[in-house]
Amino acid sequence: MDTRTQEHERDIIEKVLTDYAAVPYANSPVQTVPVFDRQRDRYLLMNIGWEPNRYNHGCLIHIDLIGNKLWVQRDGTEEGIAMDLEAAGIPKERIVLGFKPPEV
């Protein structure tokens, strides 16, 4: 895969996660924060903040670029981040659901 394709896919991942981060957390002061590490090709969407009676700090989405594939390591969305990545232009065959057993 050429460098332009990799950069384009990084841009797509960042755009999709930034769009998710723009949606407020349901009736709560919890922030949804994107975390991008282009050097290591790791992309996260974190929930951070206090809810009534508890602190919320967790990973909602985790995507790694490994080889020529996008590995979805964690997907805490209702519809599935893979569908959004595909709709944004990433071919379905390049997306791996790392949190699913290999036979799936």
Secondary structure, DSSP 8 states (H G I E B T S, - for coil): --HHHHHHHHHHHHHHHHHHHTS--TTSS-EEEEEEETTTTEEEEEEEEEETTEEEEEEEEEEEEETTEEEEEEE--SS-HHHHHHHTT--GGGEEETTS-TT-
